[in-house]
């Protein structure tokens, strides 16, 4: 669940040092959308075509949840309930993933930010925000159907219908302020995610190439 109000702010990602220069020049693209909207597939395609580093937040969380550590067990419990992992943990994982690929031409950060505090903390800690925020628009029923199919194929514990619907409700409740935040910065780019995958990819490529 989210950290309760009044808790201490997340520690700096780079204690005692300014953000590394490697994070100031590459493109940073946030990709948002509910579970099952197809953002993971499209991010992999974009990463391959443009040589970007794909930072998949969901995958990072699932990898951590599989570890027999206190943090791993806590993350697994949160995910099975369809709730949000604390912001400090999220930012720590993202920063480590980015710093592990300093040679990258750009970063596709998939599934982030999940709420407004994460968006603001990222800018404060990294020293800059994203160059664009791609949002995949998809109906709830389409996403539930896709995630149930994915859960059956990949045997993912968090892809059960009660958890899926809770994740979607959490996403919709928290994403509106995030979308407004980036809309005011003229960074938002909405893509209809119910079209054929190749059509969605073509639109993604148009967005990326408009930045270069």
Secondary structure, DSSP 8 states (H G I E B T S, - for coil): ----TT------TTTTS---THHHHSEEEEEE--TTSSHHHHHHHHHHHHT-EEEEHHHHHHHHHTSSSHHHHHHHHHHHTT----HHHHHHHHHHHHHTTTT-SEEEEET--SSHHHHHHHHHHHSS--SEEEEEE--HHHHHHHHHHHHHHH--TT-SHHHHHHHHHHHHHHHHHHHHHHHHTT-EEEEETTS-HHHHHHHHHHHHHHH-
